[in-house]
Amino acid sequence: MGFVPSHFRSVKLLAALCVLSAGKLFGQLNLQPEEAKQPGTIVTSSSSTTQTDSPPKESKRLFGIVPNYRTSPTLNPYTPVSAKDKFTIASQDAFDRGTFILSAAFAGEAQLSNSNRSFGQGAAGYGQYLAASFGDYVIGDYMTEALFPILLHQDPRYFRKGTGSGWSRLGYAAGQIIVTHNDSGRTAFNYSEIIGNSAAVAISNGYYVDNRDVSDATVKLITQLSVDAASNILKEFWPDLQRKFSHKHKISS
């Protein structure tokens, strides 16, 4: 997920929703340490054979809204992506319909709270809020998923762990804002995430004239990193959630 809107109420709301959703999902799944069987395999008690229950195709949008294009099901075998592919990933995230929906929603909330008085009210004011909100996403996505990954030779994708205990997967997902992979496949400090979001915050100061001191910028960056960590957690457990809902649907039908 790229840089979220810079007005504080919106970023705090989004961070809270991500954390609460991740916590609720983690609790619902009741994840235990990895067992002998792999996800998607059902062992029947009446037979020694196993039956494979294919998981549903993963959606490119979490909850039908949040873009999910840069998630990779596995790290092995590692295959690097080209500079063109990095721009493609950033473009898919930036111009997805979910990005427009989120931008419109946060623009409305920001106008209602009058978070940037210089934008004003009415249709003209909302237009400025919408442009700023959408600009946050586009700039953030291109900074963290294209420009800096290309310059620093880092991979912008989130590689799902998928196995192990729930807690180990939770820690792994949150830690991916600090650790990433170079184009060689080796682990490295996630400069693209940190520097990219810092650059996005700095650029946003050009159009958020009411909130652009050092304190505001620091809060924006910390909040953004927290939101990205929560987003990674949702991406890690999204297939589990899909299987859970799919299983419930089969039982009810």
C-alpha positions in Angstrom: 0.0 0.0 0.0 1.3 3.4 -0.9 1.4 6.6 1.1 -1.9 7.1 2.8 -3.6 10.6 3.0 -1.6 13.0 5.0 -4.4 14.5 7.2 -4.0 12.9 10.7 -7.6 11.7 11.3 -7.6 9.7 8.1 -4.2 8.0 8.6 -5.1 7.2 12.2 -8.4 5.8 11.1 -6.9 3.7 8.4 -4.1 2.4 10.7 -6.7 1.5 13.3 -8.9 -0.3 10.8 -5.9 -2.3 9.5 -4.7 -3.3 13.0 -8.2 -4.2 14.2 -8.9 -6.2 11.0 -5.5 -8.0 11.3 -6.1 -8.8 15.0 -9.7 -10.0 14.3 -8.5 -12.2 11.4 -5.6 -13.6 13.5 -8.0 -14.5 16.3 -10.6 -16.1 14.0 -8.1 -18.4 12.4 -6.9 -19.7 15.7 -3.6 -20.4 14.1 -1.4 -23.1 15.7 2.2 -24.2 14.9 2.6 -25.8 11.6 1.4 -29.4 11.5 2.5 -32.2 9.2 -0.3 -31.5 6.7 0.0 -28.5 4.4 -2.7 -25.8 3.9 -5.3 -27.0 1.5 -4.9 -30.7 2.4 -7.7 -32.6 4.2 -6.9 -35.9 5.9 -10.0 -38.1 6.1 -10.5 -40.4 9.0 -12.0 -43.2 6.9 -9.0 -43.5 4.6 -5.3 -43.3 4.8 -5.3 -41.3 1.5 -5.3 -37.5 1.4 -7.6 -35.3 -0.6 -6.4 -31.9 -1.8 -8.9 -29.1 -1.4 -7.7 -26.4 -3.8 -7.8 -23.0 -2.2 -9.9 -20.3 -4.0 -8.1 -18.0 -6.4 -6.6 -15.1 -4.5 -8.3 -11.8 -5.1 -6.2 -8.8 -6.2 -8.1 -6.7 -3.7 -8.2 -7.2 0.0 -11.9 -7.1 1.2 -12.7 -6.1 -2.4 -11.1 -2.7 -2.1 -7.4 -2.6 -1.0 -5.1 -3.3 -3.9 -3.1 -6.6 -3.5 -1.0 -6.7 -6.7 2.5 -6.9 -5.2 2.0 -10.0 -3.1 3.9 -13.1 -4.1 2.7 -16.5 -2.8 6.3 -17.7 -2.2 9.9 -16.7 -2.2 11.2 -20.0 -3.5 12.3 -20.2 -6.2 13.2 -16.6 -6.3 12.8 -14.8 -9.7 13.7 -11.1 -9.8 11.4 -8.6 -11.6 12.6 -6.0 -14.1 12.4 -2.2 -13.8 9.4 -2.4 -16.2 7.7 -4.9 -13.9 8.3 -2.7 -10.9 6.6 0.2 -12.6 3.7 -2.1 -13.6 3.2 -3.1 -10.0 3.2 0.5 -8.9 0.8 1.5 -11.7 -1.6 -1.4 -10.8 -1.7 -0.3 -7.2 -1.9 3.4 -7.9 -4.7 3.3 -10.5 -6.8 0.4 -9.2 -10.5 1.1 -8.7 -10.0 0.5 -5.0 -7.5 3.3 -4.8 -10.1 5.7 -6.3 -12.6 4.5 -3.7 -10.3 5.0 -0.8 -9.2 8.4 -2.1 -12.8 9.5 -2.4 -13.7 8.3 1.0 -10.8 9.9 2.8 -11.3 13.1 0.8 -14.8 13.3 2.1 -13.8 12.6 5.7 -11.0 15.2 5.5 -13.4 17.8 4.2 -15.9 17.1 7.0 -13.2 17.5 9.6 -11.8 20.6 7.8 -8.3 19.1 8.2 -6.9 21.5 5.6 -8.6 24.8 5.8 -6.8 26.2 2.8 -8.7 23.7 0.6 -12.1 25.2 1.6 -15.5 23.7 1.4 -18.1 22.9 -1.3 -17.5 21.1 -4.5 -14.3 23.1 -5.3 -12.9 22.2 -1.9 -13.8 18.6 -2.2 -12.0 18.5 -5.6 -8.8 19.7 -3.9 -9.2 17.1 -1.1 -9.8 14.4 -3.7 -6.8 15.4 -5.8 -4.5 15.6 -2.7 -5.8 12.2 -1.4 -5.3 10.5 -4.7 -1.9 12.1 -5.2 -0.8 10.6 -1.8 -1.5 7.1 -3.1 0.1 7.6 -6.5 3.2 9.3 -5.2 3.6 6.8 -2.4 3.2 3.8 -4.7 5.7 5.0 -7.3 8.2 6.0 -4.6 8.1 2.7 -2.7 7.3 0.2 -5.5 9.0 1.6 -8.5 11.5 4.5 -8.3 13.5 3.6 -5.2 13.3 -0.2 -5.8 14.8 0.5 -9.2 17.5 2.9 -8.0 18.4 0.7 -5.0 18.0 -2.7 -6.8 15.4 -3.9 -4.4 12.3 -6.0 -4.8 9.0 -4.2 -4.0 7.0 -7.4 -3.6 5.7 -8.9 -0.4 6.7 -12.6 -0.2 4.2 -14.5 1.9 5.7 -16.9 4.4 2.6 -19.1 4.4 3.9 -21.8 6.9 4.9 -22.0 10.5 3.0 -20.8 13.6 0.6 -17.9 13.5 2.9 -15.8 15.6 6.0 -16.5 13.5 4.0 -15.5 10.4 2.7 -12.4 12.2 6.2 -11.3 13.1 7.5 -12.0 9.7 4.8 -9.9 8.0 5.3 -6.9 10.3 9.0 -7.1 9.9 8.9 -6.8 6.1 8.7 -3.0 6.4 12.3 -3.3 7.7 13.6 -6.3 5.8 13.2 -6.9 2.1 15.1 -8.6 -0.8 17.6 -7.2 -3.2 17.2 -8.1 -6.9 19.8 -10.9 -6.2 17.3 -12.5 -3.8 19.4 -11.7 -0.7 17.8 -10.1 2.3 18.6 -6.5 2.9 17.4 -3.5 4.9 14.2 -2.1 3.3 15.6 1.3 2.2 12.9 1.5 -0.5 10.1 1.5 2.2 11.8 3.9 4.6 13.3 6.4 2.1 10.3 6.0 -0.3 7.8 6.9 2.3 10.0 9.7 3.6 10.1 11.2 0.1 6.3 10.9 -0.3 5.8 12.7 3.0 8.2 15.5 1.9 6.5 15.9 -1.5 3.1 16.0 0.2 4.2 19.1 2.2 4.0 20.9 -1.1 0.2 20.7 -1.2 -0.8 20.2 2.5 0.2 23.7 3.5 -1.6 23.5 6.9 0.3 20.5 8.2 4.0 20.6 7.1 6.3 21.1 10.1 8.9 18.6 11.3 6.6 17.1 14.0 3.8 16.6 11.5 6.1 14.9 9.0 7.5 12.5 11.6 4.0 11.5 12.7 3.0 11.0 9.1 6.0 8.7 8.4 5.6 6.6 11.6 1.8 6.2 10.9 2.5 5.2 7.3 5.0 2.5 8.4 2.5 1.2 10.9 -0.2 1.1 8.2 2.2 -0.8 5.9 3.0 -3.3 8.6 -0.7 -4.0 9.2 -1.2 -4.2 5.5 1.5 -6.9 5.2 -0.2 -8.9 8.0 -3.5 -8.8 6.1 -1.6 -10.0 2.9 0.0 -12.8 4.8 -3.2 -14.2 6.2 -5.5 -13.3 3.3 -5.5 -16.9 1.8 -6.4 -18.3 5.2 -9.3 -15.9 5.4 -10.5 -16.7 1.9 -10.4 -20.5 2.7 -12.3 -19.8 6.0 -15.1 -17.9 4.2 -15.1 -20.4 1.4 -15.6 -23.3 3.8 -18.4 -21.5 5.6 -20.1 -20.8 2.3 -19.9 -24.5 1.3 -21.4 -25.5 4.7 -24.2 -23.0 4.4 -25.0 -24.0 0.8 
